[in-house]
Amino acid sequence: MRLLAARAAGAFGELALTCGVVLTFFAVYGLYGTDGEIEEQQARLSTVWAATTAASASRGEAASREGAEPVSRMSIPRLKKSWVVVEGVSQKALRRGPGHYPETAHPGQEGNFAVAAHRIPAFFWDLDRLREGDPVVVQTRAATYVYRVTEQLVVTPESVDVLAAEPGERLLTLTTCHPRMANYQRLVVHAELAETVRKDV
């Protein structure tokens, strides 16, 4: 009986170890295994962005179905990252890149231009490294906007007030899951518009 129990315990231990290895593999794949797919999606979006003509841009938001086309480019020098930002925050949209909350302002507009992305290495993994005064550069077809980070905070997913803005404010808000590999809180970075450079027409 003791021998049987010892064998059962040993088998259970091996099974638990195997399960642990498999789960670790899937966790690593979830973080790093999709980087190639994301790079491919971002490359396609970059091509679409570059090929978009002034005529197509003049169609405005009506042509921007959620996740269907890029709405801006964003770069964060401190993180040495840049992306094409898509319209919408559905899971489909966020698999392609950072997504613009549709009910918030567009870059440079009065209000809050709010963007969400997954907390994975390809996107907002190191968002907590941003410090006050760090630039976040957003490019549209009409201008380049430089926002400066003002604060960083952690909130619950229900705290939608972080997307609000006071009259006259021109803000940028970045949101992602917190802590890493969990989603029961949100990391929020606020920034204010500091500089606008219009493109020659």
Beta strands, then each sheet from edge to edge (+ up, - down):
strand 1: 70-76
strand 2: 81-87
strand 3: 99-100
strand 4: 111-116
strand 5: 135-139
strand 6: 143-155
strand 7: 170-178
strand 8: 185-198
sheet 1: 1+ 2- 3- 4+ 7+ 8- 6+ 5- 1+
end
